[in-house]
């Protein structure tokens, strides 16, 4: 089984907000080898940008 995730899902792994529990269950299924996760090529940049606006990442 495959799941396609976007930055909002990955941010929920790192920041507790509405929907985090569901996102964490998805992550745990991936860790347990039950699913495969597919993500956009630029997801790293999208997540970092979202975290910056959440106040979780502080620029130099």
PDB file of N, CA, C and O in Angstrom, chain B, residues numbered from 101:
ATOM      1  N   UNK B 101       0.843  -1.176   0.000  1.00  0.00           N
ATOM      2  CA  UNK B 101       0.000   0.000   0.000  1.00  0.00           C
ATOM      3  C   UNK B 101       0.890   1.241   0.000  1.00  0.00           C
ATOM      4  O   UNK B 101       1.958   1.250   0.612  1.00  0.00           O
ATOM      5  N   UNK B 102       0.447   2.269  -0.680  1.00  0.00           N
ATOM      6  CA  UNK B 102       1.200   3.526  -0.773  1.00  0.00           C
ATOM      7  C   UNK B 102       0.343   4.669  -0.243  1.00  0.00           C
ATOM      8  O   UNK B 102      -0.882   4.659  -0.362  1.00  0.00           O
ATOM      9  N   UNK B 103       1.017   5.654   0.345  1.00  0.00           N
ATOM     10  CA  UNK B 103       0.356   6.876   0.789  1.00  0.00           C
ATOM     11  C   UNK B 103       1.149   8.055   0.243  1.00  0.00           C
ATOM     12  O   UNK B 103       2.375   8.090   0.347  1.00  0.00           O
ATOM     13  N   UNK B 104       0.456   9.002  -0.328  1.00  0.00           N
ATOM     14  CA  UNK B 104       1.090  10.224  -0.833  1.00  0.00           C
ATOM     15  C   UNK B 104       0.908  11.298   0.237  1.00  0.00           C
ATOM     16  O   UNK B 104      -0.212  11.576   0.667  1.00  0.00           O
ATOM     17  N   UNK B 105       2.019  11.897   0.661  1.00  0.00           N
ATOM     18  CA  UNK B 105       1.942  12.934   1.693  1.00  0.00           C
ATOM     19  C   UNK B 105       2.436  14.260   1.137  1.00  0.00           C
ATOM     20  O   UNK B 105       3.245  14.308   0.210  1.00  0.00           O
ATOM     21  N   UNK B 106       1.934  15.321   1.722  1.00  0.00           N
ATOM     22  CA  UNK B 106       2.435  16.654   1.386  1.00  0.00           C
ATOM     23  C   UNK B 106       3.044  17.256   2.650  1.00  0.00           C
ATOM     24  O   UNK B 106       3.061  16.620   3.704  1.00  0.00           O
ATOM     25  N   UNK B 107       3.533  18.461   2.538  1.00  0.00           N
ATOM     26  CA  UNK B 107       4.239  19.096   3.652  1.00  0.00           C
ATOM     27  C   UNK B 107       3.366  19.225   4.892  1.00  0.00           C
ATOM     28  O   UNK B 107       3.875  19.121   6.008  1.00  0.00           O
ATOM     29  N   UNK B 108       2.075  19.446   4.727  1.00  0.00           N
ATOM     30  CA  UNK B 108       1.214  19.619   5.899  1.00  0.00           C
ATOM     31  C   UNK B 108       1.186  18.367   6.762  1.00  0.00           C
ATOM     32  O   UNK B 108       1.084  18.462   7.986  1.00  0.00           O
ATOM     33  N   UNK B 109       1.274  17.207   6.149  1.00  0.00           N
ATOM     34  CA  UNK B 109       1.294  15.951   6.905  1.00  0.00           C
ATOM     35  C   UNK B 109       2.615  15.819   7.656  1.00  0.00           C
ATOM     36  O   UNK B 109       2.621  15.473   8.837  1.00  0.00           O
ATOM     37  N   UNK B 110       3.715  16.086   6.995  1.00  0.00           N
ATOM     38  CA  UNK B 110       5.032  15.964   7.624  1.00  0.00           C
ATOM     39  C   UNK B 110       5.172  16.968   8.768  1.00  0.00           C
ATOM     40  O   UNK B 110       5.752  16.639   9.802  1.00  0.00           O
ATOM     41  N   UNK B 111       4.655  18.175   8.603  1.00  0.00           N
ATOM     42  CA  UNK B 111       4.701  19.168   9.679  1.00  0.00           C
ATOM     43  C   UNK B 111       3.953  18.649  10.900  1.00  0.00           C
ATOM     44  O   UNK B 111       4.380  18.883  12.030  1.00  0.00           O
ATOM     45  N   UNK B 112       2.853  17.955  10.690  1.00  0.00           N
ATOM     46  CA  UNK B 112       2.091  17.390  11.808  1.00  0.00           C
ATOM     47  C   UNK B 112       2.886  16.323  12.553  1.00  0.00           C
ATOM     48  O   UNK B 112       2.576  16.031  13.708  1.00  0.00           O
ATOM     49  N   UNK B 113       3.896  15.737  11.931  1.00  0.00           N
ATOM     50  CA  UNK B 113       4.782  14.797  12.627  1.00  0.00           C
ATOM     51  C   UNK B 113       5.655  15.545  13.622  1.00  0.00           C
ATOM     52  O   UNK B 113       6.090  14.972  14.621  1.00  0.00           O
ATOM     53  N   UNK B 114       5.913  16.811  13.358  1.00  0.00           N
ATOM     54  CA  UNK B 114       6.885  17.586  14.122  1.00  0.00           C
ATOM     55  C   UNK B 114       6.256  18.616  15.054  1.00  0.00           C
ATOM     56  O   UNK B 114       6.855  18.984  16.065  1.00  0.00           O
ATOM     57  N   UNK B 115       5.055  19.082  14.723  1.00  0.00           N
ATOM     58  CA  UNK B 115       4.372  20.118  15.490  1.00  0.00           C
ATOM     59  C   UNK B 115       2.989  19.598  15.852  1.00  0.00           C
ATOM     60  O   UNK B 115       2.229  19.178  14.980  1.00  0.00           O
ATOM     61  N   UNK B 116       2.671  19.628  17.126  1.00  0.00           N
ATOM     62  CA  UNK B 116       1.356  19.161  17.548  1.00  0.00           C
ATOM     63  C   UNK B 116       0.299  20.187  17.144  1.00  0.00           C
ATOM     64  O   UNK B 116       0.325  21.341  17.572  1.00  0.00           O
ATOM     65  N   UNK B 117      -0.624  19.731  16.314  1.00  0.00           N
ATOM     66  CA  UNK B 117      -1.734  20.561  15.854  1.00  0.00           C
ATOM     67  C   UNK B 117      -2.878  19.644  15.458  1.00  0.00           C
ATOM     68  O   UNK B 117      -2.745  18.421  15.512  1.00  0.00           O
ATOM     69  N   UNK B 118      -3.981  20.219  15.067  1.00  0.00           N
ATOM     70  CA  UNK B 118      -5.126  19.410  14.676  1.00  0.00           C
ATOM     71  C   UNK B 118      -4.722  18.451  13.554  1.00  0.00           C
ATOM     72  O   UNK B 118      -4.151  18.870  12.547  1.00  0.00           O
ATOM     73  N   UNK B 119      -5.015  17.192  13.731  1.00  0.00           N
ATOM     74  CA  UNK B 119      -4.678  16.191  12.728  1.00  0.00           C
ATOM     75  C   UNK B 119      -3.344  15.489  12.970  1.00  0.00           C
ATOM     76  O   UNK B 119      -2.981  14.575  12.229  1.00  0.00           O
ATOM     77  N   UNK B 120      -2.613  15.909  14.004  1.00  0.00           N
ATOM     78  CA  UNK B 120      -1.305  15.307  14.270  1.00  0.00           C
ATOM     79  C   UNK B 120      -1.416  13.823  14.604  1.00  0.00           C
ATOM     80  O   UNK B 120      -0.588  13.030  14.156  1.00  0.00           O
ATOM     81  N   UNK B 121      -2.415  13.438  15.376  1.00  0.00           N
ATOM     82  CA  UNK B 121      -2.544  12.027  15.748  1.00  0.00           C
ATOM     83  C   UNK B 121      -2.694  11.137  14.519  1.00  0.00           C
ATOM     84  O   UNK B 121      -2.069  10.081  14.425  1.00  0.00           O
ATOM     85  N   UNK B 122      -3.519  11.569  13.589  1.00  0.00           N
ATOM     86  CA  UNK B 122      -3.723  10.788  12.363  1.00  0.00           C
ATOM     87  C   UNK B 122      -2.440  10.728  11.534  1.00  0.00           C
ATOM     88  O   UNK B 122      -2.086   9.678  10.998  1.00  0.00           O
ATOM     89  N   UNK B 123      -1.747  11.863  11.436  1.00  0.00           N
ATOM     90  CA  UNK B 123      -0.490  11.909  10.688  1.00  0.00           C
ATOM     91  C   UNK B 123       0.561  11.010  11.335  1.00  0.00           C
ATOM     92  O   UNK B 123       1.325  10.343  10.638  1.00  0.00           O
ATOM     93  N   UNK B 124       0.599  10.991  12.658  1.00  0.00           N
ATOM     94  CA  UNK B 124       1.566  10.150  13.363  1.00  0.00           C
ATOM     95  C   UNK B 124       1.251   8.668  13.184  1.00  0.00           C
ATOM     96  O   UNK B 124       2.164   7.846  13.105  1.00  0.00           O
ATOM     97  N   UNK B 125      -0.027   8.324  13.120  1.00  0.00           N
ATOM     98  CA  UNK B 125      -0.384   6.922  12.852  1.00  0.00           C
ATOM     99  C   UNK B 125       0.104   6.506  11.472  1.00  0.00           C
ATOM    100  O   UNK B 125       0.580   5.385  11.291  1.00  0.00           O
ATOM    101  N   UNK B 126      -0.013   7.410  10.490  1.00  0.00           N
ATOM    102  CA  UNK B 126       0.479   7.141   9.142  1.00  0.00           C
ATOM    103  C   UNK B 126       1.995   6.942   9.172  1.00  0.00           C
ATOM    104  O   UNK B 126       2.518   6.004   8.570  1.00  0.00           O
ATOM    105  N   UNK B 127       2.689   7.831   9.874  1.00  0.00           N
ATOM    106  CA  UNK B 127       4.147   7.711  10.002  1.00  0.00           C
ATOM    107  C   UNK B 127       4.535   6.381  10.644  1.00  0.00           C
ATOM    108  O   UNK B 127       5.465   5.710  10.195  1.00  0.00           O
ATOM    109  N   UNK B 128       3.816   6.013  11.691  1.00  0.00           N
ATOM    110  CA  UNK B 128       4.116   4.763  12.387  1.00  0.00           C
ATOM    111  C   UNK B 128       3.898   3.548  11.483  1.00  0.00           C
ATOM    112  O   UNK B 128       4.660   2.583  11.549  1.00  0.00           O
ATOM    113  N   UNK B 129       2.881   3.590  10.655  1.00  0.00           N
ATOM    114  CA  UNK B 129       2.645   2.492   9.708  1.00  0.00           C
ATOM    115  C   UNK B 129       3.805   2.385   8.720  1.00  0.00           C
ATOM    116  O   UNK B 129       4.194   1.284   8.330  1.00  0.00           O
ATOM    117  N   UNK B 130       4.355   3.528   8.319  1.00  0.00           N
ATOM    118  CA  UNK B 130       5.526   3.537   7.440  1.00  0.00           C
ATOM    119  C   UNK B 130       6.735   2.931   8.169  1.00  0.00           C
ATOM    120  O   UNK B 130       7.440   2.087   7.617  1.00  0.00           O
ATOM    121  N   UNK B 131       6.963   3.367   9.401  1.00  0.00           N
ATOM    122  CA  UNK B 131       8.089   2.852  10.185  1.00  0.00           C
ATOM    123  C   UNK B 131       7.973   1.348  10.375  1.00  0.00           C
ATOM    124  O   UNK B 131       8.975   0.635  10.339  1.00  0.00           O
ATOM    125  N   UNK B 132       6.756   0.868  10.576  1.00  0.00           N
ATOM    126  CA  UNK B 132       6.511  -0.566  10.766  1.00  0.00           C
ATOM    127  C   UNK B 132       6.572  -1.360   9.462  1.00  0.00           C
ATOM    128  O   UNK B 132       6.435  -2.583   9.471  1.00  0.00           O
ATOM    129  N   UNK B 133       6.776  -0.663   8.339  1.00  0.00           N
ATOM    130  CA  UNK B 133       6.888  -1.331   7.045  1.00  0.00           C
ATOM    131  C   UNK B 133       5.554  -1.745   6.440  1.00  0.00           C
ATOM    132  O   UNK B 133       5.518  -2.566   5.523  1.00  0.00           O
ATOM    133  N   UNK B 134       4.465  -1.188   6.940  1.00  0.00           N
ATOM    134  CA  UNK B 134       3.130  -1.555   6.459  1.00  0.00           C
ATOM    135  C   UNK B 134       2.704  -0.780   5.218  1.00  0.00           C
ATOM    136  O   UNK B 134       1.859  -1.238   4.450  1.00  0.00           O
ATOM    137  N   UNK B 135       3.298   0.402   5.028  1.00  0.00           N
ATOM    138  CA  UNK B 135       2.969   1.213   3.851  1.00  0.00           C
ATOM    139  C   UNK B 135       4.254   1.827   3.302  1.00  0.00           C
ATOM    140  O   UNK B 135       5.290   1.856   3.966  1.00  0.00           O
ATOM    141  N   UNK B 136       4.150   2.309   2.088  1.00  0.00           N
ATOM    142  CA  UNK B 136       5.231   3.058   1.445  1.00  0.00           C
ATOM    143  C   UNK B 136       4.752   4.500   1.331  1.00  0.00           C
ATOM    144  O   UNK B 136       3.592   4.744   0.998  1.00  0.00           O
ATOM    145  N   UNK B 137       5.634   5.452   1.603  1.00  0.00           N
ATOM    146  CA  UNK B 137       5.256   6.865   1.519  1.00  0.00           C
ATOM    147  C   UNK B 137       5.870   7.478   0.269  1.00  0.00           C
ATOM    148  O   UNK B 137       7.050   7.293  -0.029  1.00  0.00           O
ATOM    149  N   UNK B 138       5.045   8.202  -0.438  1.00  0.00           N
ATOM    150  CA  UNK B 138       5.468   8.935  -1.633  1.00  0.00           C
ATOM    151  C   UNK B 138       5.292  10.419  -1.327  1.00  0.00           C
ATOM    152  O   UNK B 138       4.262  10.833  -0.797  1.00  0.00           O
ATOM    153  N   UNK B 139       6.307  11.218  -1.667  1.00  0.00           N
ATOM    154  CA  UNK B 139       6.265  12.650  -1.386  1.00  0.00           C
ATOM    155  C   UNK B 139       6.822  13.423  -2.574  1.00  0.00           C
ATOM    156  O   UNK B 139       7.630  12.898  -3.340  1.00  0.00           O
ATOM    157  N   UNK B 140       6.386  14.677  -2.725  1.00  0.00           N
ATOM    158  CA  UNK B 140       6.921  15.507  -3.801  1.00  0.00           C
ATOM    159  C   UNK B 140       8.429  15.715  -3.634  1.00  0.00           C
ATOM    160  O   UNK B 140       8.951  15.685  -2.519  1.00  0.00           O
ATOM    161  N   UNK B 141       9.096  15.919  -4.725  1.00  0.00           N
ATOM    162  CA  UNK B 141      10.547  16.096  -4.721  1.00  0.00           C
ATOM    163  C   UNK B 141      10.989  17.270  -3.840  1.00  0.00           C
ATOM    164  O   UNK B 141      12.059  17.222  -3.233  1.00  0.00           O
ATOM    165  N   UNK B 142      10.179  18.307  -3.770  1.00  0.00           N
ATOM    166  CA  UNK B 142      10.548  19.514  -3.017  1.00  0.00           C
ATOM    167  C   UNK B 142      10.024  19.516  -1.581  1.00  0.00           C
ATOM    168  O   UNK B 142      10.005  20.566  -0.939  1.00  0.00           O
ATOM    169  N   UNK B 143       9.605  18.376  -1.074  1.00  0.00           N
ATOM    170  CA  UNK B 143       8.967  18.356   0.250  1.00  0.00           C
ATOM    171  C   UNK B 143       9.872  18.894   1.354  1.00  0.00           C
ATOM    172  O   UNK B 143       9.384  19.546   2.277  1.00  0.00           O
ATOM    173  N   UNK B 144      11.162  18.641   1.285  1.00  0.00           N
ATOM    174  CA  UNK B 144      12.065  19.140   2.327  1.00  0.00           C
ATOM    175  C   UNK B 144      11.971  20.652   2.437  1.00  0.00           C
ATOM    176  O   UNK B 144      11.867  21.186   3.541  1.00  0.00           O
ATOM    177  N   UNK B 145      12.004  21.343   1.315  1.00  0.00           N
ATOM    178  CA  UNK B 145      11.933  22.799   1.317  1.00  0.00           C
ATOM    179  C   UNK B 145      10.555  23.281   1.776  1.00  0.00           C
ATOM    180  O   UNK B 145      10.449  24.272   2.499  1.00  0.00           O
ATOM    181  N   UNK B 146       9.509  22.583   1.356  1.00  0.00           N
ATOM    182  CA  UNK B 146       8.152  22.954   1.753  1.00  0.00           C
ATOM    183  C   UNK B 146       7.961  22.807   3.260  1.00  0.00           C
ATOM    184  O   UNK B 146       7.347  23.663   3.897  1.00  0.00           O
ATOM    185  N   UNK B 147       8.487  21.722   3.829  1.00  0.00           N
ATOM    186  CA  UNK B 147       8.367  21.498   5.279  1.00  0.00           C
ATOM    187  C   UNK B 147       9.155  22.561   6.039  1.00  0.00           C
ATOM    188  O   UNK B 147       8.650  23.133   7.005  1.00  0.00           O
ATOM    189  N   UNK B 148      10.374  22.827   5.615  1.00  0.00           N
ATOM    190  CA  UNK B 148      11.176  23.847   6.291  1.00  0.00           C
ATOM    191  C   UNK B 148      10.502  25.209   6.232  1.00  0.00           C
ATOM    192  O   UNK B 148      10.514  25.948   7.216  1.00  0.00           O
ATOM    193  N   UNK B 149       9.923  25.545   5.107  1.00  0.00           N
ATOM    194  CA  UNK B 149       9.223  26.814   4.978  1.00  0.00           C
ATOM    195  C   UNK B 149       8.017  26.860   5.924  1.00  0.00           C
ATOM    196  O   UNK B 149       7.796  27.869   6.594  1.00  0.00           O
ATOM    197  N   UNK B 150       7.253  25.796   5.982  1.00  0.00           N
ATOM    198  CA  UNK B 150       6.086  25.747   6.868  1.00  0.00           C
ATOM    199  C   UNK B 150       6.524  25.848   8.328  1.00  0.00           C
ATOM    200  O   UNK B 150       5.887  26.547   9.116  1.00  0.00           O
ATOM    201  N   UNK B 151       7.599  25.159   8.693  1.00  0.00           N
ATOM    202  CA  UNK B 151       8.086  25.227  10.070  1.00  0.00           C
ATOM    203  C   UNK B 151       8.578  26.623  10.416  1.00  0.00           C
ATOM    204  O   UNK B 151       8.421  27.081  11.548  1.00  0.00           O
ATOM    205  N   UNK B 152       9.165  27.289   9.452  1.00  0.00           N
ATOM    206  CA  UNK B 152       9.622  28.655   9.686  1.00  0.00           C
ATOM    207  C   UNK B 152       8.449  29.554  10.053  1.00  0.00           C
ATOM    208  O   UNK B 152       8.548  30.376  10.964  1.00  0.00           O
ATOM    209  N   UNK B 153       7.336  29.395   9.338  1.00  0.00           N
ATOM    210  CA  UNK B 153       6.167  30.213   9.617  1.00  0.00           C
ATOM    211  C   UNK B 153       5.440  29.784  10.883  1.00  0.00           C
ATOM    212  O   UNK B 153       4.678  30.560  11.459  1.00  0.00           O
ATOM    213  N   UNK B 154       5.675  28.547  11.317  1.00  0.00           N
ATOM    214  CA  UNK B 154       5.123  28.062  12.593  1.00  0.00           C
ATOM    215  C   UNK B 154       5.957  28.599  13.758  1.00  0.00           C
ATOM    216  O   UNK B 154       5.530  28.541  14.911  1.00  0.00           O
ATOM    217  N   UNK B 155       7.137  29.116  13.453  1.00  0.00           N
ATOM    218  CA  UNK B 155       8.038  29.591  14.493  1.00  0.00           C
ATOM    219  C   UNK B 155       8.939  28.504  15.035  1.00  0.00           C
ATOM    220  O   UNK B 155       9.626  28.710  16.035  1.00  0.00           O
ATOM    221  N   UNK B 156       8.946  27.334  14.382  1.00  0.00           N
ATOM    222  CA  UNK B 156       9.732  26.212  14.859  1.00  0.00           C
ATOM    223  C   UNK B 156      11.171  26.257  14.345  1.00  0.00           C
ATOM    224  O   UNK B 156      12.038  25.572  14.888  1.00  0.00           O
ATOM    225  N   UNK B 157      11.435  27.045  13.316  1.00  0.00           N
ATOM    226  CA  UNK B 157      12.780  27.149  12.748  1.00  0.00           C
ATOM    227  C   UNK B 157      13.186  28.615  12.845  1.00  0.00           C
ATOM    228  O   UNK B 157      12.446  29.503  12.422  1.00  0.00           O
ATOM    229  N   UNK B 158      14.360  28.858  13.400  1.00  0.00           N
ATOM    230  CA  UNK B 158      14.838  30.227  13.564  1.00  0.00           C
ATOM    231  C   UNK B 158      16.003  30.457  12.618  1.00  0.00           C
ATOM    232  O   UNK B 158      16.985  29.715  12.630  1.00  0.00           O
ATOM    233  N   UNK B 159      15.885  31.487  11.802  1.00  0.00           N
ATOM    234  CA  UNK B 159      16.952  31.821  10.873  1.00  0.00           C
ATOM    235  C   UNK B 159      18.102  32.516  11.566  1.00  0.00           C
ATOM    236  O   UNK B 159      17.954  33.087  12.647  1.00  0.00           O
ATOM    237  N   UNK B 160      19.268  32.454  10.909  1.00  0.00           N
ATOM    238  CA  UNK B 160      20.476  33.043  11.473  1.00  0.00           C
ATOM    239  C   UNK B 160      20.470  34.473  11.268  1.00  0.00           C
ATOM    240  O   UNK B 160      21.408  35.160  11.674  1.00  0.00           O
TER     241      UNK B 160
END
